[in-house]
Structures are given as C-alpha cells and as structure tokens.
Amino acid sequence: MAKEQINTLLHIMEQLRSDCPWDAEQTHDSLKPYLLEEAYEVLETIDDKNWDLLARELGDLLLQIVFHSQIASESGHFVFDDVVEHISKKLVERHPHVFADKKKFSAEQVQNNWEHSKLKSENRKSILDGLPKSMPALLNAQRMQEKAAAVGFEWDNIKPVFSKVEEEWGEFKEAFEKDDNAAMTDEFGDILFAFVNLGRFLQINSEDALRLASAKFSRRFQAIEQHFNYDSKSMQEASLEELDRYWDEAKKQE
C-alpha cells in the first residue's frame, strides 16, 4: 500500500511540473527556503506534541524531497528511486550490529561507530567534515562536540564542564571591564560553546532548548500585549514595573 501511495505522489508531482506554471518554474535553488520552512514546521509540531498535525507536516517535508527528485530526474541527474536506494544502502552499511555481525552495542557506541564509518566511507580528512555551513550555530556546535567526542576528545565527567563554563564567564567579565568589544564578542561565543557542551552532557539539545525558551517568551510577551489591546504606544507609556506585573501574571497562568 505504501509503495502505491508513493507512486501516486510521484505521478502527481510529475503532472504538476508539466501543467502548473508555478511548479514548472521552480528550481533546486528556488525551493531552498521552502525546504527549511517545512523542516522547522516539523520541529514546531514535535515541540507542541501535536501528532495529528505532525503527520501532515511530515508530508509537506516529503513533498520537498519528491519535488527536488523530480527536478533532478528531468535533468538526468537522478530519480527518486536513487534517493531511496542511497539511504537504504547507507543504513545497512552503518548498522552492521543489526544487519551483519549482530553485536551488542550501546546507543553511544552506535553513534561513535556511525561517525567513524562516515569518515572512512566518504573519504573525509577530518571527522568534523560534512557539517553544513548553513546549519544553525547552536546545532553546529553540538554536532561538532559530538563528533569530537566520538574519537575520545571528551571529559570523563561533568565537573570540568561546569568549571569550563565558569572559566569562560570570568574571561567575558574581564573583557567587559576593559570595554573591549572584540574580546567580549569572542568570549561570549566561548560561553555559548561551553553551555552547549554542558547541555550535551545533560542530554539537552541546545537548539531545542533555545527554541522552546523563545516560544515561551513570545507567549508571555503577547499576553502583555493583550492587556494593552496590542497598542504599542500604550505599552511604551507604561512603566517597567507595570509591564513586569503583567509578565508575572502570564507566567503564573502557564
């Protein structure tokens, strides 16, 4: 049944490229913003635990893959079946403990083996190679740290991780006291990187944590706006104490 549905989707996409003016003029480059948008919408539904909506959003994301595959097939580069074949082959090759030798590994060992396999099979010089330059900075930092940990560049326990955070915070305060903007920028980045590492040790995804914190701020701030009927001028005329009071009310209601 799934194969029939996939074939139906492929045929729909082929017809859209032929008969719809908008779909026909799209390119790999023009579709990049939509690919990102759909990916972030998937993340949002996961954060909201809206499973019915997640099914629809995953469909929208799948459409982008089908769309790119159709464009590539028209230029003779590859077809959708090649996409499926590549990922299927990769999954089997990088999971020998499942499909070959049947050895027992922990989740951490599986991840480390995956990183080593990519380094070998894709002829990479550095284990850090392969991270997209456009990846969000917090996620990029976490993936770099995970890759480095896969080859042993990792503390044995969390204590030195806390010490590193405190060290970077101290260096930032020194730069602040010297009013050295360039140094502050550098040290602030080091603080963020250290906090990402702390989160990783605690099984916290920094990108997810910040996205959730931003969403929380948005909810509470919009609750303040409601008190002023979304009149920005009235908000500007209010005291900070009044705004804080409405903030605290919004916080208590969550």
Buried (B, 14 or more C-beta within 10 A) or exposed (E): EEEEEBEEBBEEBBEBBEEEEEBEEBEEEEBEEBBEEBBEBBBBBBEEEEEEBBEEBBEBBEBBBBBBBBBBBEEEEBBBEEBEEEEEEBEEEBBBBEEEEEEEBEEEEEBBBBBBBBBEEEEEEEBEEEEEEEBBEBBBBBBBBBBBBBEEEBEEEEEEBEEBBEBBBEBBEEBBEEEEEEBBEEBBBBBBBBBBBBBBBEEEBBBBBBBEEEEEEEEBBEBBBEBBEEEEEEBEEBEEEBBEBBBEEBEEEE
